[in-house]
Amino acid sequence: MTIIIDAVLVHRLVAEQFPDLAHLSISPVVPGGWDNRTFRLGDNMLVRLPSADRYVAQVAKEHRWLPALTPHLPLPIPVPVANGQPGQGYPWPWSIYRWLPGNPVAREPQADLNRVACSLADFLSALHRIEARDGPPPGDHNFHRGGQLAVYAGEVQAALAVLGETAETGVLRDVWANALASQWERPPVWVHGDVSGGNLLVRDGDLSAVIDFGSSAVGDPACDLVIAWTLFLGESRATFRAALSLDDKTWSRARGWALWKALITVTAPDIARDGAEASWRLIGDVSADHRQCHQT
C-alpha cells in the first residue's frame, strides 16, 4: 500500500488529534528527509512522520531519550512537543517538535567549516560523556550504527566484486580489513548515528543545532566520524580530528563506515551522477588517509 504523506494528511492528523493547533499553517520542509517526512507547523513547530515501517521504532526512542540528552549538550537538539497516533489512513505514530532555526550546513556554502568542526567536536564529546548505561543498543531500529561494522561485510564484498580487482580496490580491501580488525573496548557511549550535512544546522557561519536522532544508540562512536570525509576537508578535517579524544583504531573503523556507504552508493544501479561523484571523492579521500596512516 502506497501512503501519500502530504500537507493535506498532516492537516487532518493535527486537526483530529491536536485541534488547538489546527489553525496553524502547514508547509513541507525542503528537502523533507528520507526516513521521515517533515512539515513546518506554524512558526515554532514541525511535524515528522515516518515514511516506512522500518523507521517507526525511532519515534518512541526519540520521545524517550531526547529530553534526557538535552540538558547535557552544548547545542540545541529537537525536543518533542507531542506524540501523534495513527489516524486518517496513516498507520504509524508521528511527532510534533519545536522548530529549530538555522539552515543545513550542506546548503550553506559560506559556513565556516573550521568553526563548525570545533563546535561539532565539542558536541560529540559532550554526547559521549552522557551516562549511556540504559540507552538503546544498536540494532535494526538504527541500522546498526554504533554496532559491529562486520554486519555490512557482505555488502562491502559484493560492491568490491562489482568494481573488480585493481590496485585501487586492493587499497580499499586494506581499508576494510583494518576497520574490521578492532572494536570499541571502552564502555558504550551515546552516538547520534547520522551525523551528516543535512542534520547540522548553522547560523551566522557556526553550528547552531543538531537534529534527527532517529539513528541514535549507545555503542562505538566510530560511525559518527564519517562527517570528517563527507563534509570537512583539509584544515577543517584536521581540526575536527584533533578536537576529539579518539584513538587511531576508532578512526580506522570510521574509515570503514565511510567506505561501506560510499561503495554501496557507487555500485547502486540507479545512482545519480552527483551522488556518484561525491562518493568517489569520499573513497579517494578515505584511501589517501589510510595510506598516510600506514606509511612505513
Disulfide bonds with the S-S distance in Angstrom:
none
